[in-house]
Amino acid sequence: MPTFIAYTTSFIGIAAIWINHHHIFTQVKTVTEPILWTNINFLFWLSLSPAATAWFGSDIMSPLAAFVYQFDIILFNLAFLWLRRTVLHENHEIDSPRISREVASIAVNVVALIALWVFPPIVFIALLANVSIWVIPWRHILQR
């Protein structure tokens, strides 16, 4: 059962990320080499998610497995921030929302990274909190 919970929670998190990734790229007029490389960086960290999820799901009380899982989430969170900034830099005409979601998401992840040493399953709660931060698309995109 813990493996299924880990998989389901991670899938919901990746779905929220993918929706936001889609919303960013629907605005892109020009895909440049820097955008491609930052997107590849983002996809690399995201691609580690199944391995980290499988390990953590096999032993949800392991602080080390929870750390690897949460650290990967932080890395693809930072990679997404870098990707969004690169897209905005390379496409000046894109309406740029504030980075408040990224800051809130990184803060939740860092708190979870510290708290997991006391209670490793806290990372599931942190991931669901992140989903609640990211699941609603940017208002300015929906108003088009």
C-alpha positions in Angstrom: 0.0 0.0 0.0 2.8 2.6 0.7 4.2 2.0 -2.8 0.8 2.8 -4.3 0.4 5.9 -2.2 3.9 7.1 -3.2 3.2 6.4 -6.8 -0.2 8.1 -6.8 1.0 11.2 -4.9 4.0 11.5 -7.2 1.8 11.1 -10.3 -0.5 13.9 -9.1 2.5 16.1 -8.5 3.9 15.4 -11.9 0.5 16.1 -13.5 0.4 19.5 -11.8 3.9 20.3 -13.0 3.1 19.1 -16.5 0.0 21.4 -16.7 2.2 24.4 -15.7 4.9 23.3 -18.2 2.2 23.2 -20.9 0.9 26.7 -19.9 4.4 28.2 -20.2 5.1 26.7 -23.6 1.7 27.7 -25.0 3.0 31.3 -24.8 6.4 30.6 -26.3 7.0 32.3 -29.7 10.6 31.2 -30.2 12.3 28.1 -28.8 16.0 28.9 -28.5 18.9 26.7 -27.5 19.0 28.0 -23.9 15.3 27.1 -23.6 16.0 23.6 -25.0 18.9 23.0 -22.5 17.0 24.3 -19.5 14.1 22.1 -20.5 16.4 19.1 -20.8 17.8 19.9 -17.3 14.2 20.1 -16.0 13.3 16.8 -17.6 16.4 15.1 -16.2 15.5 15.9 -12.6 11.9 15.0 -13.3 13.0 11.7 -14.8 14.6 10.7 -11.5 11.2 10.8 -9.8 10.2 7.2 -10.5 13.4 5.8 -9.0 13.1 8.0 -5.9 9.4 7.3 -5.6 10.0 3.5 -5.9 12.7 3.6 -3.2 10.7 5.8 -0.8 7.5 3.8 -1.5 9.3 0.6 -0.5 10.2 2.0 2.9 8.2 5.2 3.7 9.8 5.3 7.2 13.3 5.6 5.9 14.7 9.1 6.3 17.4 8.5 3.7 14.8 7.4 1.1 12.6 10.3 2.0 15.5 12.7 1.7 16.4 11.5 -1.8 12.7 11.7 -2.8 12.4 15.3 -1.4 15.7 16.4 -2.7 14.8 15.4 -6.2 11.5 17.3 -5.8 13.5 20.4 -4.8 15.9 20.0 -7.7 13.1 19.7 -10.3 11.3 22.6 -8.6 14.5 24.8 -9.0 14.9 23.5 -12.6 11.3 24.6 -13.4 12.0 28.0 -11.9 15.2 28.3 -14.1 13.2 27.0 -17.2 10.5 29.6 -16.6 13.0 32.4 -16.2 14.8 31.3 -19.4 11.6 31.2 -21.4 10.7 34.7 -20.1 14.2 36.0 -20.9 14.1 34.5 -24.5 10.5 35.6 -25.2 10.1 39.2 -23.9 6.5 39.4 -25.1 5.3 36.8 -22.6 3.3 38.2 -19.7 5.3 37.3 -16.6 3.5 36.4 -13.4 5.3 37.0 -10.2 7.4 34.2 -8.9 5.3 33.8 -5.7 4.4 30.2 -6.5 8.0 29.2 -7.0 9.0 30.8 -3.7 6.1 29.2 -1.8 6.8 25.8 -3.4 10.5 25.9 -2.6 9.7 27.0 1.0 7.3 24.0 1.4 9.9 21.7 0.0 12.7 23.0 2.2 10.5 22.7 5.4 9.7 19.1 4.4 13.4 18.4 3.8 14.1 19.3 7.4 10.9 17.7 8.9 11.4 14.4 7.2 14.2 13.5 9.6 11.5 13.4 12.3 8.6 11.9 10.2 9.6 10.8 6.7 6.0 10.5 5.3 5.7 14.3 5.8 7.0 14.5 2.2 3.6 13.3 0.9 1.9 16.1 2.7 4.5 18.6 1.3 3.9 17.2 -2.3 0.1 17.6 -1.9 0.7 21.2 -0.6 2.8 21.8 -3.7 0.0 20.5 -5.9 -2.4 22.9 -4.3 0.0 25.7 -5.1 0.5 24.7 -8.7 -2.8 23.1 -9.8 -4.6 26.3 -10.6 -3.1 27.7 -13.8 -2.0 31.3 -14.0 -5.0 33.6 -14.2 -3.6 35.6 -17.1 -3.3 32.5 -19.2 -6.9 31.5 -18.5 -8.2 34.9 -19.5 -7.0 34.6 -23.1 
